[in-house]
Amino acid sequence: MMRIIMLSMGAFVWLVTEVLPIGLLTDMAAGLHVSPGRIGLLVTGYAWLVALTAIPLTLLTSGLDRRMLMAALLGLAGVMDIACAFVTNYALMAAMRVALALGHGIFWSTIAGVAVRLAPHMPVARATAWAFTGVAVGFAGGIPMAAAIGQWLGWRAAFMACGIAALAVMGGVLALLPPLPSQRRHLDLPALLRQPVLRYIAVLTTLVVSAHFTAYTYIIPLLSAIPHAPERLIPLLLLIYGVVGIGGNWLGGHLPWSAGRTIGMAMVALMSSHVLLVASGWASWLAWVDMAAWGIIAALINLGPQSYAIELAPHQREAACSFCVTGFNSGIGAGALCGGVVLSGAGPYAVLAWSAGLAGVALLALRAGRHYGGQHVSTGGALPYASPSPDRTRM
């Protein structure tokens, strides 16, 4: 169990690294002498770059021992975060973020498969849930903590703290994880792209995540405009969202049905939560209920696509997860873009309507793809990429 907990700590570090500029946006903009919008691009551009590179880079690293790969990726996060603490111009900061984005896609494409290998007798969804607990904890405590460090000691101190944490987790991975050899196969990306099940994983994940991030990216202006939450209470509302999300992550790992059904329930619940947020305009206390419900929904959205990808392509876990990561980051970028355009042009209620509409489209895609369950990913010849099965893992 300690081995999977160490993976979870790695997920925590990478989650906080990805979204660190959000909580430090205004301070970073002042420190680097650019507009807040350009700092926002460090997150949006990061997500798009991960979407473009996750699949090919995961395939290129297919033959590397997973223990050493995870350690190297955490080392990359640590070194780059610490380096960001000393950057004095925007261009260099952007270059550092590019380096981080290249490692990010590999990490998230690999972590679920590593968790399953480390716990071969545990249900896939539960092993994945344990590994992804770090995501829920990152949203609940890591991001607020980084923002607090930024307020007290400056944004550079927040990057430094995150970098040191990454290097500490790297040491834990090297000390606790066993060798995890991975079989190198012929790189045939076009053959993988021709697989309907893998394309479906990417498209479905994009829709699911876009539905969430269309609204979540702009949660602060939504809370300010609809229930008119006072500025001093918004951090508490976000804290409830994150803390309840930890419980949602546990729940997602113990649900007695498939990940596909979990995703469907999450989309229905997301639409319902938006109704609650609209209703909070008349009864402000409903905003607290909504944030608690949304925290659980977000945990299921974070967990469900990876587990579903493994269910749909069990013989190609990391290849399937890389398509999932591509879809996830495409969804973050697309959701943030759509939400921003809609918010500027039509207001907060339209953002919620757009998010609910995307959730409805995701439900239709989920229903249309039911026939993919349990398919074997094949390229018509030698498999281009494969993960060793658990019984071949040397513990």
N, C-alpha and C positions, 0 to 999 in steps of 0.2 A: 504493500500500500504506500509506503514511503516513496517508492519510485514514481508512482503516478502523482503523488502530491508534489514531487519535485517538478514534474511536467507542468502541473497546475501553476506552480510558482513562475515557471517560464512563460506560461500564457499570460499571467498577470503582468509581467515585465513588458512583454510585447504589446499588450493592449494599451498600457499606460504610455509606452513609447509612441504608439501610433497617434493617439489623440492628445498628447501632451500640449501641443500648441493651442488647443481649444480653450483650456482653462487658463492659459497664460497669454491669450491673444493680444489684449491691449498693451500689456507690459512688454511683450516681444516686439510689437509694432513700434513702440517708443524707443526701445533699445536698439533696434536695427534701422530706425528712421525710415519706415515704410508705412503704408496704410494697413489698417486691420484686414482689409480684403486680401491683401497679398499674403498675410500670415495665414488666412483661411485657405489659400491655395496650397500651402504646405500640407494640409490635410486632404483636400480634394485631389490634388495632383498625385499625392502619395497613393491614394486609393486606386486611381486610374492606372498608375504604373504597376501596382501589384496585380491588377486585373490582366494586364498585358503580358506580364512576365511569369506569373505563377506556374503555368503549365510547362512551358519550355525549360525553365530553370529547375523545376522538380524532376523532370525527365533527365536533364543533364547530370543531376546529382544522384541518380537512381542507384548507382553502385557503391555509394559511400556508406560506411557503417553509421547507423542511425544515431548511436550514442555520440560519436565524434561529430556528426553533422549538427545535432542539437546543441552541443557544447560550443561549436564554432559559431553558430548563429547567435547564441546568447552573448558570446564574446564580441561579435560584430555590434550587437545592440549596445553593449556596455561601452565599447570604445567610441562609437559614434555619438552616443548621448553625452559622454564626458567631453568629447571634442566640441559638440554643439554649445556647451557651456562657455567656451572661450571664443566663439565666432563673433566677429564684429561687423560683418556685412551680410546682406540678404542673399547674395549669389552663392556664397560659401555655405550658408545654412541650407539653401535649396539643394546643393550638391550632396551635403551630408544626408539629407532626407532621401535623396535618390538612392544612395548606398543602402540605407535602411530598408527602403521599399523592396529592393532586390532580394534581401534576405527574408523579408516579411512573408512573401508568398510561399517560399520553401518551408518556413517554419509551420505555417498553418496548414499546409498541404500534408505535412508529415506527422503532426502531433497526434491525430486521431489513430492513425495506423500504429504508431509506437505504443500508445496507450493500450490498444487491443492486444498487441504482442506481449506487453508486460503483464497483462491480466487475461490470459487465454481462456480461463474458466469463468470469467465474469461476462454477463451479457454485454453486447457491443454498446448499447445505449448507456449502460451504467458506467462502463469504463470511459467512454467519451465524456460523460457528464462529470466524472471526477477530474478528468484532465481540463475541462472547460470551466471548472469552478473558479479558476483564476480570473476568467473574464468577468464573471459576476462580481467577484471581490474587487476587481479593478474598477468597475463602474461604481460600486458602492463606496469604496474607501480610497482606492489608489488615485483616482482623478481628483476628488475633493482634497486629498492630502497634498497632491502636487500643487494644486491651486493655492492651498494654504501656505505651503513652503514658498511659493512664488510671491505671495503677499508679504510674508514676514522677512524673507531673506533675498528675494529677487528671483526672477525667472531662471537665471543661470544656475542658482543653487538647486532648483527643481530638476533640471537636466542632469546635474552632477549626481544627485541622490538616485535618480533612476538608473544612471549608468553604473554606479557602484552596486546597486541591487542586482543588475543584470550579471555583473561579473561574479557576484557571490553565488547566484543560482547556477552559473556555469560551473563553478567549483563543485557544487552539490551534484550536478548531473554527472560529472566525471567521476565523482566518488561513489555514487549510489547506483547508477545504471550499469547493467551488464553489457558486454559486447552485443551489438545488434546488427549482424552482417546483413547486407541487402544485395540481392542478385542483380547484376547489371545486365540489361538487355539492349538489343538493337534499338536505337532511337528512330521511331517512325511516327512523328507527330501527325502528319496527314492521315495516317491510318486511324489514329485515335480520334481525330476530328470527324472522321466519317462514321463513328459509332453513335447511333441515335440516342442511346441511353446516356452517354456522356454529355452530348449537346443538351439533352433534356435536363440533366442535373444543373448545368450552368444557367439555362434559361429560367428554370423554376426558382433557383436560388436568387437570381437577379430580381425576379418579380417579388419574392417574399421580402427580401431585404430592402428593396426600393419602397415597398409599402410602409415599412417601419421607419426608415430614415427620412422619407419625405416629411414626416411630422416630427420625428425625434430630433432631427438636426436643429429645428427651430422651436424646441420645447420652451425655452425661456421667453421669447416673444409671445408664444401661444398662451402661456400661463399669465403673462402680464396683460394680454388683451382680452381673454375670454372670462376667467373668473376674477380678473383684476387682482391677482395675488400680490401682496406687498413685496417689495424687493427683498426685505429682510427674511421673508418666509420661503422664497424660492430655493435657497440652498437646502432647507429642511425638506421641501417637497422632493428635491432630487435625491436627497439622502434616503428617504423612504423608498423611492424608486429602486435605488441600488441595493439597499439592505434586503428588501423583499425579493429582489431578483436572485439573491443567493439561495433563498428557499426555493425559488422557481427552478433554479438549476438542479437542485436535489430532486425536486418533483419530476423534472424531465427525464432523469435517469431511472426513475422507479415506476413510470407509467406502464401499465400492462398491455400496451398495444404498440403498433408499429410507429416508426418515426414519421411516416407519411400521414398517418391520422393525427399525430401530434401537431404537425405543420398546419393541417386543415383546421384543427381546433384553435390554434394560435391566430390564424387569419380571421376566423369568426370573432374571436375575443378581441382582436385589434379593432375591428369595426365597432364592436360594442363599446369599447373603451372610449372611442371618439365620440360616441353618443353621450357618454357620461361627461366628457370634457365640455361638450356643448351645453349640457344641462347645468354644469357648474356655473354658467353665466347667470343662472337664476338662484342657485343654491351653492355658494362658494365652497361649502364643506365637501361637496362631491369631488372637488379637485384632489383632495387627499385620498379618497377611495380610488379615483382614477389612476393616480400615480402608483399606488400599491398594485392595482391590477396590471398596469402597464409594465411594471417591473417584472412580474411573473411572465407576461407575454414575451417581453424582450429576451428573457432567459431561454424560453422555448425556441424563439427565432434564432438565437445564437447557436443553440445546440442541435436543433432538428435537422437542418440541411446536411451537416457533416454525417450524422448518424444515418440519414436517409440515403446519402451517397454510398455509404458502405453497404447498406442493405441492398441497393440496386445493383452494385458491382462488387460483390464480396471477394472476387478473385483479383481485383485490381484496386485495392483500397486506396493507395496513395495517388494513383492516376485519377480515380474518381474524386478524391478530396481536392486535388489540384484544380479540377474543373469547378468544384464547389467554391474554392477560394476565389477563382476568377469571377464567378457569379456574385459572390458576396461583396467583393470590392467594387465590381461594376454597379451593384445595387446601392452601395454607399454613395458613390459618385453621382449616379443617376438620381437617387432620392434627394440628395442635397441640392442638386441643380434644379430639379423639378420643384421642390419645395420653395426654394428661393425665388424662382420666377413667379410661382403662383402667389406667394406671400406678397411680393412687390406689386403684382398686378391686380389681385382680387381679394387679398386679406386673409386673416387666420382661419375663418370658417371654410374657405375654399381649400386651404391646405389640408384640413381634416377630410374634406370630401374627396380630394384627389388621392390621399393615402388610402381611404376606404375603397375607392374604385380600383386601385392597384391590388389591394387585398382580394377583391372579388375576382380579378383576372387571375391571380395566383391560384385561387380555389378552382377555377375552370381548368387551368393548366395541370393542377394536381389530379383532378378527375380524369383528364385526357391521358395522363401518363401512367395510369394504374397498371397497364399491361407490361410495363418495364420491370416489374418486381422480380428480383432474383435472376436477372439475365446475366450471362457470362460475357464479358467484354472480349471480343476476338478481333484479330486483324487479318484473318484469312491465312495466317502463317504463324511464325514464331511470335509470341507476345512481345510487344515492344517495351513493356515495362511491367514488372511484377514485384510484389512484396513477398518475402518468405513467409510461409504459413507459420502459425505459432509453434507447431511441433518441431520446427527446425531452428527455433530461436535458442541460442545458448544463454542460459540464465546464470 
